[in-house]
Amino acid sequence: THLVGFGAGGGTVGNASIAFAAAAVSTANVTDSTYTFASHSIGTAASDRYVIVSVACRGSFASATIASVTVAGTSCTQAVASTSTAGTAQIWITNAAITSGTTGDVVVTTGGGAQVNNCGIGTYAATGLASATASATNTTTSDNTARSLAVTAGGIAVGLMRSHEAATGSAVAWTNITERYDAVVESGQSCHSGACDNQAADATL
């Protein structure tokens, strides 16, 4: 499970804003190759829109890696990640604003020489950010362990959960942050869930 916060940078109302766009899953098994989510929703266009991408994969992550993520040809930086031998959950953000378009190809490139079994993503459009660098992060690989995240007024928060054991995403429940999607990455093997919120006041989620 991951929580990531981004600070406000003086948007049109002095606050950052985040909106969930869409989730998708690829059932392909790949080695040192790509998952391409073609014409995937990236939210409403804006002059300062950054796209945040949650990535959840099952596979031999003692060796495999997520080498890169791009959105509509724009490279991304990893904000937070945790990996077990059986899979990975990561949150990435574009290195530059994507000012136009409501869809774009999201490409997840794997590496490390080991097979990755299926990949799930979720996308969010964020505006009014102070920078594309997270202001706070928290993560855990332990089951049913509460995590907290300090978010300043006007900031945003994003959450991602990947379970290796769950057969469906329906068992996921978030507290103090709004769930946006549940999706099966691989039936009987892996699911992921995403959450996000705007933070009007200083808060510890």
N, C-alpha and C positions, 0 to 999 in steps of 0.2 A: 504494500500500500504506500502511496506517495501523496504528500500535500505540498503544493508550491504556491508562493505568494509573489505578486508583482506590485510595485508601488505606483502611485498616481504621478503623472507628469504634467498635469495642467491641461486636460482636454477641454472640450467646449463648455463643460460645467465644472471644471476643476477636478473631475474624478476620472479614474480609469473605468473601463466597462468591458465586460466579457459576455459573449453569447455563444451557446452551443450551436454547432453547425450540423454535423452528421457523424454517424459511426458506420463502419463497414468491416467485413471479415473476408480474408482470402484463405481458401482451404488448400492451397498449394504447399508442397514440401520442396524447399529449395536449398541449395548449398552454394555459398558465395555468389548469390544472384540477387534479383530484385523482386519485390512485391510492388506492383503498380496499381494504384486505385485511381482509375481514369475518371476525369471530370467529376471529382469528388467535391462536395459542397465545402466552401471555405468562408461562408457568411457574407454579410453585406459589405460592399466595397466602401472604403474610406481612405483619406489621404494618409492616415496614420495607423492603418490596420496591420497588425501582426497576427500571424496564424500560429496557434499552439496545437501541437499534435501529440496525442497519447498513443503509445505503441505497446502492444502486448503480444508476446510470442511464446510458444512452447517449442522445446527442442533441446539439443545437447549444448547448453550454454556454459558448460565447463570449458568449451572451446569456441563455440560460435559467438559472434558479435553482431550488433547493429552498427554497421560502419558509417552510415550516413542516412539522413532524411532530407528530402527536398519537397517543396510545395510550389507548384507552378514554375518550376525551374529555379526557385530561390532556395539557397542552402539554409540549413537549420543548425542550431547549437543545442546540445543536450542540456536541459535544465536540471534534471535529476534522474537517477536510475538505480535499480537494484536487481540483482541477478542471482538465481540459484542454478544448480546444475540442470534443473528441469525447465527453466524458462526465464524470461525477463520482462520487466515492466519499466517503461521509460517515458519521460515527457520532454518534448523538444519544442523550440520556438524559432520562427524564421529570423534570420540575421538582418533583414530589412523589411520595411513595410511593403505590403502588396496592395497597391493603391486601386487596382481595377479588377473587375471580374468577380463573379460569385461562385465559380467552380474552377478547379485546376487539378492536374495530376499530382497525387501524393505518392512519392516513390521512397520505399524503405529498402535500403541496400544492406545485405547481410555479408559477413565475412568470417574469417577464422577457420575455414575448412571443415566445418561440421554442419550437419543438416539442421535446418529450422523447419518445424512442423506447424504451419499455419500462422497467420498474423492478423491481429485485429487492431484497428485504429479508431480514434475519435478526434474530431477537429473542432476548434473554437476560434472565433474572431475576437481579438482584443484591441481596444483603442485607448488613447490617453495614457499610455505607459510612460513612466519615467525613463525606462531603458528596457532592453530585451534581456537583461540579467535579472534573475530571480532575487527578490529581497529577503526571502526566507524559504527554507525547505525542511521537510521532515519525512522520514521513510522508515519502514520496518519490513522484515521478512518473516516475522512471527505471526502465527494465526491469532485472530481476535485480540489484537493489541491496539489500544487506543493511542493515537498520536495527536499532538497539538501543534498549532501553527499561529504565530502572531502576525496579524495583518493590520496595517495602519489604515486610518480613515481614507477613503477614496481609492483604495487598492482593490485587487481582485485575488481570488483563490481558485486553484484547480486541484482536483483529486483524481487519482487513478488507482484501481485495485485489479490485480490479476491473481486468480486462484488456479493452482494446478489440479486440485482435487474435484472442484465443483462440476457437476454434470450440466447445470444450467446457470444462467446469470440471475435467476429470480430470487436466489437466497441472499443477495447482497443488500445491505441496509447501511446508509450513511447517516451520521448524526451531526447536526449543526452546519451542514453544507448540502446543497440541493443536488440530488441524483439526477443525471441527465440521460444516461443510457445503461443498459445491461445487454451483453451480447455473448453468445457462445463462440469461443475461438475454435475449439475442437470438441465435438460431442463426447461427453463422458470423460474428458481430459482437462479442459481448460476453459475459463470464462474471464471476461474483463468487464469493468464497470467504471463510469466516469461521472464526475461531479464538478460543479463550478458555481461561484457566486460573486456578485459585486459586494463590496464592503463599505457601507456608508459611514461607519464609525470604527474606531479602534476596537479590535476584537481578537480573542484567542479562540480559535476553532478547536 
